[in-house]
Amino acid sequence: MITVTDSAKAKAMELMAEANKSGQFIRVGVEGGGCSGLMYRLDFDNVLSESDKEFENNGLKVVVDKKSFLYLVGTTLDYSGGLNGKGFVFKNPNADRTCGCGESFSI
């Protein structure tokens, strides 16, 4: 399962409304790249594939492909709007190492 904080939910809903993406969900994934080897991916989507895992947490639907789920199980999706950085933040208990910007990790 992926947990969504109140601030991440609020920002996601705001972005969906601004982009006229109502009825869509958040797709979270992992792909190769970044300075630590794996990078997080976050998009709006409205198409499910057969191998997707679906969750609803804090009133927000989150979908993860089967491969990415293995890397993301137990992760919390947060949003930070502070002076030191603005954006969605993945708090992944499975990551052994993360890069300085927090956008890539390794297991």
C-alpha positions in Angstrom: 0.0 0.0 0.0 1.0 3.6 -0.6 0.0 6.2 2.0 -1.0 9.7 0.9 -0.6 12.6 3.3 -3.1 15.4 3.6 -0.7 17.8 2.0 -0.1 15.5 -1.0 -3.8 14.9 -1.4 -4.6 18.6 -1.4 -1.9 19.5 -3.9 -2.8 16.5 -6.2 -6.5 17.6 -6.2 -5.5 21.2 -6.8 -3.3 20.2 -9.8 -6.0 17.9 -11.2 -8.6 20.7 -11.0 -6.2 23.2 -12.7 -5.5 20.7 -15.5 -9.2 19.7 -15.8 -8.2 16.1 -15.0 -11.2 15.3 -12.7 -12.0 11.6 -12.7 -8.3 10.7 -13.1 -6.0 9.0 -10.6 -2.4 9.4 -9.6 0.0 6.9 -11.2 3.2 6.2 -9.2 6.1 4.3 -10.6 9.8 3.6 -10.7 12.1 3.7 -13.7 15.8 3.3 -14.2 17.9 6.5 -14.0 19.1 9.2 -11.7 22.3 9.3 -9.8 21.3 6.5 -7.4 20.0 4.1 -10.1 16.2 4.3 -9.8 13.9 7.3 -10.2 10.3 8.0 -9.0 7.6 8.7 -11.6 4.3 10.5 -10.8 1.6 11.3 -13.4 -2.1 11.7 -13.8 -3.7 8.8 -15.7 -7.1 7.4 -16.5 -6.2 4.0 -18.1 -5.7 0.9 -16.0 -3.7 -2.1 -17.2 -4.3 -5.7 -16.1 -1.3 -5.8 -13.9 -1.9 -2.5 -12.0 -2.3 -2.4 -8.3 -5.0 0.0 -7.2 -5.3 1.7 -3.8 -7.4 4.4 -2.3 -5.8 6.3 0.6 -7.0 9.5 2.2 -9.6 9.9 -0.5 -7.1 9.7 -3.4 -6.9 6.9 -5.9 -3.3 5.7 -6.5 -2.3 3.2 -9.1 1.1 1.4 -9.3 2.3 -1.1 -12.0 3.2 -4.5 -10.6 7.0 -4.1 -11.1 7.1 -0.7 -9.4 5.0 -1.9 -6.5 7.8 -4.2 -5.3 10.0 -1.1 -4.8 7.3 1.2 -3.4 5.4 -1.0 -0.9 5.0 0.9 2.3 5.9 4.3 0.8 4.3 7.5 1.9 3.6 10.2 -0.7 4.0 13.7 0.8 4.1 17.2 -0.6 6.5 19.9 0.6 6.0 23.5 -0.1 8.8 24.9 1.9 11.7 27.2 1.1 14.2 24.4 0.7 12.2 22.7 -2.0 8.8 22.4 -3.4 7.2 19.3 -4.7 6.0 15.7 -4.1 8.3 13.7 -1.8 8.5 9.9 -1.6 9.3 8.5 1.9 10.3 5.0 0.9 11.3 2.6 3.7 12.8 0.2 1.1 15.4 2.7 -0.1 18.9 2.0 1.1 20.3 5.2 -0.4 18.8 8.3 -1.9 20.4 11.2 -3.8 20.7 14.7 -2.4 17.7 16.0 -4.3 15.5 13.0 -3.3 14.4 12.1 -6.8 16.4 8.9 -7.1 17.2 6.0 -4.9 18.7 2.5 -4.7 17.7 -0.7 -3.0 
